[in-house]
Amino acid sequence: MPEGLKDAEKCIELDPTFVKGYTRKGAVQYFMKEYDKALETYREGLKYDSNNQELLEGIRTYVYWSTFLDCVLNILVLILTAIMCA
């Protein structure tokens, strides 16, 4: 487990209302490509500060990239289908 993740989890353990712990944990999870875990962490942090811009930005980034990747995947399926039918 990366040191940054351990530190963030310890922050949350010591003070579950310390929102910075959630932003740090979510960022580490995101960069570890654990996107769904990062989203859950950002949402958990919003329970304590619903206007925290770092948490909201983490969620926006997740939504943007997941939507983008879904579109790319759909395009690839269409291309492969067209190739197979040709």
C-alpha distances in whole Angstrom, upper triangle without the diagonal:
4,6,8,7,7,10,12,11,13,15,16,16,19,21,20,23,21,21,19,16,16,17,14,12,14,14,10,10,14,13,10,13,13,16,17,14,15,18,18,16,19,22,20,21,24,25,26,27,28,29,26,27,23,22,25,24,21,23,26,23,22,25,27,25,25,28,29,27,29,32,31,31,34,36,34,36,39,39,39,41,44,43,43,47,48
4,5,5,7,9,10,11,13,15,16,17,19,20,20,22,20,20,17,15,15,15,12,10,13,12,8,10,12,11,9,13,13,16,18,15,14,18,18,16,18,21,21,20,24,25,25,26,27,28,25,25,21,20,24,22,19,22,24,22,21,25,26,24,24,28,28,26,29,32,31,31,34,35,34,36,39,39,39,41,44,43,44,47,49
4,5,5,6,9,10,11,12,14,15,16,18,19,21,18,18,16,13,15,15,11,11,14,13,10,12,15,13,12,16,16,18,20,17,16,20,20,17,19,22,21,20,23,25,24,25,27,28,24,24,21,21,24,23,20,23,25,23,23,27,28,26,27,30,30,29,32,34,34,34,37,38,38,39,42,43,42,45,47,47,47,50,52
4,5,5,6,9,10,11,12,14,15,17,17,18,16,15,12,10,12,11,8,7,10,9,7,10,12,11,11,15,14,16,18,15,14,17,17,14,16,19,18,17,20,22,21,22,24,24,20,20,17,17,20,19,17,20,22,20,20,24,25,23,24,28,28,27,30,32,32,32,35,37,36,38,41,41,41,44,46,46,47,49,51
4,5,5,6,9,10,11,12,14,15,15,17,15,14,12,9,10,11,8,6,9,9,6,8,11,11,10,13,12,14,15,12,11,15,14,12,14,17,16,15,18,20,20,20,22,23,20,20,17,16,19,19,16,18,21,19,18,22,24,22,23,26,27,26,28,31,30,30,34,35,35,36,39,40,40,42,44,44,45,48,49
4,6,5,6,9,10,10,12,14,14,17,15,15,14,10,12,13,10,8,12,13,10,11,15,14,13,16,15,17,18,15,14,18,17,14,16,19,17,17,20,21,20,22,24,25,22,23,19,19,22,22,19,21,24,23,22,26,27,26,26,30,30,29,31,34,34,34,37,39,38,39,43,43,43,45,48,48,48,51,53
4,5,5,6,9,10,11,12,13,15,13,13,11,8,11,12,9,8,12,12,10,13,16,15,15,18,17,19,20,16,15,18,18,14,16,19,17,16,19,20,19,20,23,23,20,21,18,18,21,21,19,21,24,23,22,26,28,27,27,31,31,31,33,36,35,36,39,40,40,41,44,45,45,47,50,50,50,53,55
4,5,5,6,9,10,11,11,12,10,10,8,5,7,8,6,5,9,10,9,11,13,14,14,17,15,16,17,14,12,15,14,11,12,15,13,12,16,17,16,17,19,20,17,18,15,14,18,18,15,18,21,20,19,23,25,24,24,28,29,28,30,33,33,33,36,38,38,39,42,43,43,45,47,48,48,51,53
4,5,5,6,9,10,9,12,11,11,11,7,8,11,9,7,10,12,11,11,15,16,15,17,15,17,17,13,13,15,14,10,13,15,13,12,16,16,16,17,20,21,18,20,17,16,19,20,17,19,22,22,21,24,26,25,25,28,30,29,31,34,34,34,36,39,38,39,42,43,43,45,48,48,49,51,53
4,5,5,6,8,10,12,11,12,12,8,11,13,11,10,14,15,14,15,18,19,18,21,19,20,20,17,16,19,17,14,16,18,15,14,18,18,17,19,22,23,20,22,19,18,22,23,20,22,25,25,24,27,29,29,29,32,33,33,34,37,38,37,40,42,42,43,46,47,47,49,52,52,52,55,57
4,5,5,6,8,9,7,9,8,5,9,11,10,9,13,14,14,15,18,19,19,22,20,21,21,17,16,18,17,13,15,17,14,12,16,16,14,16,19,20,17,19,17,16,20,21,19,21,24,23,23,26,28,28,28,31,33,32,34,37,37,38,40,42,42,43,46,47,47,49,52,52,53,55,57
4,5,5,4,7,6,8,9,5,7,10,10,9,12,14,14,15,17,19,19,21,18,19,19,15,14,16,14,11,12,14,11,10,13,13,12,14,17,18,16,18,16,15,18,20,17,19,22,22,22,24,27,27,27,30,31,31,32,35,36,36,38,41,41,42,45,46,46,48,50,51,51,54,56
4,6,6,9,9,12,12,9,11,14,13,12,15,17,17,17,20,22,21,23,20,21,21,17,17,19,16,13,16,17,13,13,16,15,14,17,20,22,19,22,20,18,22,23,21,22,26,26,25,27,30,30,29,32,34,34,35,38,39,38,41,43,43,44,47,48,48,50,52,53,53,56,58
4,7,9,9,12,12,10,12,15,15,14,17,19,19,19,22,24,24,26,23,24,24,20,20,21,19,16,18,19,15,14,18,17,15,17,20,22,20,22,21,19,23,25,23,24,28,28,27,30,32,32,32,35,37,36,38,41,41,41,44,46,46,47,50,51,51,53,56,56,57,59,61
4,5,5,9,10,9,11,14,14,14,16,18,19,19,22,24,24,26,23,24,23,20,19,20,18,15,16,17,13,12,15,14,11,14,17,19,17,20,18,17,20,22,21,22,25,26,25,28,30,31,31,33,35,35,37,39,40,41,43,45,45,46,49,50,51,52,55,56,56,58,60
4,6,8,10,8,9,12,13,12,14,17,18,18,20,22,22,24,21,21,20,17,16,17,15,12,13,13,10,9,12,10,8,11,14,17,15,18,17,15,18,20,19,19,23,24,23,25,28,28,28,31,33,33,34,37,38,38,40,42,43,43,46,48,48,49,52,53,53,55,57
4,6,9,9,9,12,13,14,15,17,19,19,21,23,24,25,23,22,21,19,17,17,15,13,13,13,10,8,10,9,6,8,12,14,12,16,15,13,16,19,18,19,22,23,23,25,27,28,28,30,32,33,34,36,38,38,40,42,43,44,46,48,49,50,52,53,54,56,58
4,6,6,7,10,11,12,13,15,16,18,19,21,22,24,22,21,21,18,16,17,16,13,12,14,11,8,11,11,8,9,13,14,11,14,13,12,16,17,17,18,21,22,22,24,26,27,28,30,32,32,34,36,37,38,40,42,42,44,46,47,48,50,52,53,54,56,58
4,5,5,7,9,10,11,13,15,15,17,19,20,21,19,19,19,16,14,14,14,10,9,11,9,6,8,9,7,7,10,11,8,11,9,9,12,14,13,14,17,18,18,21,23,24,24,26,28,29,30,33,34,34,36,38,39,40,43,44,45,46,49,50,51,52,54
4,5,5,6,8,10,11,12,14,15,17,18,20,19,18,19,16,14,15,15,11,10,13,12,8,11,13,11,10,13,13,9,11,9,9,13,13,12,15,17,18,18,21,22,23,24,27,28,28,30,32,33,34,36,38,39,40,42,44,44,46,48,49,50,52,54
4,6,5,6,8,10,11,12,14,16,16,18,17,17,17,14,12,14,13,9,10,13,11,8,12,13,11,12,15,15,12,14,11,11,14,15,13,16,19,18,18,21,23,23,24,27,28,28,30,32,33,34,36,38,38,40,42,43,44,45,48,48,49,52,53
4,5,5,6,8,10,10,12,14,15,16,14,14,14,11,9,10,10,6,6,9,7,5,9,11,10,10,12,13,11,12,9,8,11,13,10,12,15,15,15,18,20,20,20,23,25,25,26,29,30,30,33,35,35,36,39,40,41,42,45,45,46,48,50
4,6,5,6,9,10,10,12,14,15,14,13,14,12,9,10,11,8,7,10,10,7,10,13,12,11,13,13,9,10,6,6,10,10,8,11,13,13,13,16,18,18,19,22,23,23,25,27,28,29,31,33,34,35,37,39,39,41,43,44,45,47,49
4,5,5,6,9,10,11,12,14,14,14,15,13,10,12,13,9,9,13,12,10,13,16,15,15,16,16,13,13,9,9,13,13,10,13,16,15,15,18,20,19,20,23,24,24,26,29,29,30,32,34,34,36,38,39,40,42,44,44,45,48,49
4,5,5,6,9,10,11,12,11,12,12,9,7,10,10,7,8,12,11,10,13,15,15,15,17,18,15,15,12,10,14,14,11,13,16,15,14,18,20,19,19,23,24,23,25,28,28,28,31,33,33,34,37,38,38,40,43,43,44,46,48
4,5,5,6,9,10,11,9,9,10,7,4,7,8,5,6,9,10,9,12,14,15,15,15,16,13,13,10,8,11,11,7,9,13,11,11,14,16,15,16,19,20,20,22,24,25,25,28,30,30,31,34,35,35,37,39,40,41,43,45
4,5,5,6,9,10,10,9,12,10,7,10,12,9,9,13,13,12,14,17,17,17,17,17,14,13,10,9,12,11,8,11,13,11,11,14,15,15,16,19,19,19,22,24,24,25,28,29,29,31,33,34,35,37,39,39,40,43,44
4,5,5,6,9,9,10,12,10,8,11,13,10,11,15,15,14,17,19,20,20,20,21,17,17,13,13,16,14,11,14,16,14,13,17,18,16,17,21,21,20,23,26,25,26,29,30,30,31,34,35,35,37,39,40,41,43,45
4,6,5,6,5,7,9,7,5,9,10,9,10,13,14,14,16,19,19,20,20,21,18,18,14,13,15,14,11,13,15,13,11,15,17,15,15,19,19,18,20,23,23,23,26,28,27,29,32,32,32,35,37,37,38,41,42
4,5,5,5,5,8,8,5,8,11,10,10,13,15,15,17,19,20,20,20,20,17,16,13,12,14,12,9,10,12,10,9,12,13,11,12,16,16,15,18,20,20,20,23,25,25,26,29,30,30,32,34,35,36,38,40
4,5,7,8,12,11,9,12,14,13,14,17,18,18,20,23,23,23,23,23,20,18,15,15,17,14,11,14,15,12,11,15,15,13,14,18,17,16,19,22,21,21,25,26,25,27,30,30,30,33,35,35,36,39,40
4,5,8,11,10,9,13,14,14,15,18,19,19,21,24,24,24,25,25,22,21,18,17,19,17,14,16,18,15,13,17,18,15,15,19,19,17,20,23,21,21,25,26,25,27,30,30,30,33,35,35,35,38,40
4,5,9,9,9,11,13,14,15,17,18,19,21,23,25,25,24,25,22,21,18,17,18,17,13,14,16,13,11,14,15,12,12,16,16,14,16,19,18,18,21,23,22,23,26,27,27,29,31,31,32,35,36
4,6,5,6,9,10,11,12,14,15,17,19,21,22,23,22,24,21,21,18,16,17,16,13,13,16,13,11,14,15,13,12,16,17,15,17,20,20,19,22,24,23,24,28,28,28,30,33,33,33,36,38
4,5,5,6,9,10,11,12,14,15,17,19,21,21,20,21,19,18,16,14,14,14,10,10,12,10,7,10,12,10,9,13,14,12,14,17,17,17,20,22,22,23,26,27,27,29,31,32,32,35,37
4,5,5,6,9,10,11,12,14,16,17,20,20,19,21,19,19,17,14,15,15,11,10,13,12,8,11,13,12,10,13,15,14,15,18,19,18,20,23,23,23,26,28,28,29,32,33,33,35,37
4,5,5,6,9,10,10,12,14,16,18,19,18,20,18,19,16,13,15,15,12,11,15,14,11,13,16,15,13,17,19,17,18,22,22,22,24,27,26,27,30,31,31,33,35,36,36,39,41
4,5,5,6,9,10,11,12,15,16,16,16,17,15,15,12,10,12,12,8,8,12,11,8,12,14,13,13,16,17,17,18,21,22,22,24,26,27,28,30,32,32,33,36,37,37,40,42
4,5,5,6,9,10,11,13,15,15,14,16,14,14,12,9,10,11,7,6,10,9,7,9,12,12,11,14,16,16,17,20,21,21,23,25,26,27,29,31,31,32,35,36,37,39,41
4,5,5,6,9,10,11,14,15,14,16,15,16,14,11,12,13,10,9,13,13,11,12,16,16,14,17,19,19,19,23,24,24,25,28,29,29,32,33,34,35,37,39,39,41,43
4,5,5,6,9,10,12,13,13,15,13,14,12,9,11,13,10,10,13,14,12,14,17,17,16,19,21,21,22,25,26,26,28,31,31,32,34,36,36,38,40,41,42,44,46
4,5,5,6,9,11,10,10,12,10,11,9,5,7,9,7,7,10,11,10,12,15,15,15,18,20,20,21,24,25,26,27,30,30,31,34,35,36,37,40,41,42,43,45
4,5,5,7,10,10,9,11,11,12,11,8,9,11,9,8,11,13,12,13,16,17,16,18,21,21,22,24,26,26,28,30,31,32,34,36,36,37,40,41,42,44,46
4,5,6,8,9,10,13,12,14,13,9,11,14,12,11,15,16,15,16,19,20,19,22,24,24,25,28,29,29,31,33,34,35,37,39,39,40,43,44,45,46,49
4,5,6,7,8,10,8,11,10,7,10,12,11,11,14,16,15,17,20,21,20,23,25,25,26,29,30,31,32,35,36,36,39,40,41,42,45,46,47,48,50
4,5,5,4,7,7,10,10,7,8,11,11,10,13,15,15,16,19,20,20,22,24,25,26,28,30,30,32,34,35,36,38,40,41,42,44,46,46,48,50
4,6,6,10,10,13,14,10,12,15,15,14,17,19,18,19,22,23,23,24,27,28,28,31,33,33,34,37,38,38,40,42,43,44,46,48,49,50,52
4,6,9,9,13,13,11,13,16,15,15,18,20,20,21,24,25,25,27,29,30,31,33,35,35,37,39,40,41,43,45,46,47,49,51,51,53,55
4,5,6,9,10,9,10,13,14,14,16,18,19,20,22,24,24,26,28,29,30,32,34,35,36,38,39,40,42,44,45,46,48,50,51,52,54
4,6,9,11,9,8,12,13,12,14,17,17,17,20,22,22,23,26,27,28,29,32,32,33,36,37,38,40,42,43,44,46,48,48,50,52
4,6,9,8,7,10,12,12,13,16,17,17,19,22,22,23,25,27,28,29,31,33,34,36,37,38,40,42,43,44,46,48,49,50,52
4,6,6,6,9,10,11,12,14,16,17,18,20,21,23,24,26,27,29,31,32,33,35,36,38,39,41,42,44,45,47,48,50,51
4,5,5,6,8,10,10,12,14,15,16,18,20,21,22,24,25,27,28,30,31,33,34,36,37,39,40,42,43,45,46,48,49
4,5,5,6,9,10,10,12,14,15,17,18,20,21,22,24,26,27,28,30,32,33,35,36,37,39,40,42,43,45,47,48
4,5,5,6,9,10,11,13,14,16,17,18,20,21,23,25,26,27,29,31,32,33,35,36,38,39,41,42,43,45,47
4,5,5,6,9,10,11,12,14,15,16,18,20,21,23,24,26,27,29,30,32,33,35,36,37,39,41,42,43,45
4,5,5,6,9,10,10,12,14,15,16,18,20,21,22,24,26,27,28,30,32,33,34,36,37,39,40,42,43
4,5,5,6,9,10,11,12,14,15,16,18,20,21,22,24,26,27,29,30,32,33,35,36,37,39,41,42
4,5,5,6,9,10,11,12,14,15,16,18,20,21,22,24,26,27,29,30,31,33,35,36,37,39,41
4,5,5,6,9,10,11,12,14,15,17,18,20,21,23,24,26,27,29,30,32,33,35,36,38,39
4,5,5,6,8,10,10,12,14,15,16,18,20,21,22,24,26,27,28,30,32,33,34,36,38
4,6,5,6,8,10,11,12,14,15,16,18,20,21,22,24,26,27,28,30,31,33,34,36
4,6,5,6,8,10,10,12,14,15,16,18,20,21,23,24,26,27,29,30,32,33,35
4,6,5,6,9,10,11,12,14,16,17,19,20,21,23,24,26,27,29,30,32,33
4,5,5,6,8,10,10,12,14,15,16,18,20,21,22,24,26,27,28,30,31
4,5,5,6,9,10,10,12,14,15,16,18,20,21,22,24,26,27,29,30
4,5,5,6,9,10,11,12,14,15,17,19,20,21,23,25,26,27,29
4,5,5,6,9,10,11,12,14,16,17,18,20,21,23,24,26,27
4,5,5,6,9,10,10,12,14,15,16,18,20,21,22,24,26
4,5,5,6,9,10,11,12,14,15,16,18,20,21,23,24
4,5,5,6,9,10,11,12,14,15,17,18,20,21,23
4,5,5,6,9,10,11,12,14,15,16,18,20,21
4,5,5,6,9,10,11,12,14,15,16,18,20
4,5,5,6,9,10,11,12,14,15,16,18
4,5,5,6,9,10,11,12,14,15,17
4,5,5,6,8,10,10,12,14,15
4,5,5,6,9,10,10,12,14
4,6,5,6,9,10,11,12
4,5,5,6,9,10,11
4,5,5,6,9,10
4,5,5,6,9
4,6,5,6
4,5,5
4,6
4
